[in-house]
Amino acid sequence: MIPVITIDGPSGTGKGTIAHLLSNRLGWHCLDSGALYRVLGLTAQRLGVELDDADAVAALAVRLKVTFAADRVLLDGEDVTDAIRTEQAGMAASRVAAHPSARAALLAWQRARACPPGLVADGRDMGTVVFPHAPLKVFLDASPEERAKRRYKQLKEKGLDANLPNLIVDIRERDTRDRSRQVAPLRAAGDAVVLDSTTLSVDEVLDRVLKEVRRVFPELVP
Ligand code: DC
């Protein structure tokens, strides 16, 4: 059995950062499953496929050729790392991710990322659907306002245009869609450790997660 740690939660809770830091610390692989849905959304948009057309989106998902190489995301060999990080790509990802058939098509690919010595998997349904037997599941949450503020800061740091009230509206809209979809809705697994990061720094969240890692895998972290 390859050990897996799942980190789920809505966008802007810092789960990507925590998953990345934790996988580095443990020397494990890292799966950013959101990037996969973002690539699917981007592909659909580029090809003019209607995002609400479940069959067409699922057909794209079956053929999707994604590679995660170091910190880059490649689509058919093209570096799309930056292209998938826009608000528009996030919204498209959330829409294509609502189709059960598209999700099913991406399941085996995600499970195949569990390679020795271990995997830290970040997303919405890592603990509930993709890796339901993971020995450690973390669910990271934070208030929509705080998450929008973090996103605002990130965008400004990149020199991009940002509007805080619009970001709050977008985050709430995406949350509602992710939480209310029929298949694999965003929710904490029954056996997940729930952490609210609203008032915590990245270091504080990482410390708390490491405490859980020590509890579940005492041999891994001194
Ligand atoms: O984590 P993120 O913001 O990059 O994810 C983008 C969208 O992809 C998110 O709105 C919902 C979807 N997603 C999902 O449905 N299941 C996952 N495991 C990861 C992301």
Residues whose N, C-alpha, C, O or C-beta is under 5 A from the ligand:
A	BS01	DC	S11 S33 G34 A35 Y37 G90 A93 S94 A97 D122 G123 R124 D125 R174 D178
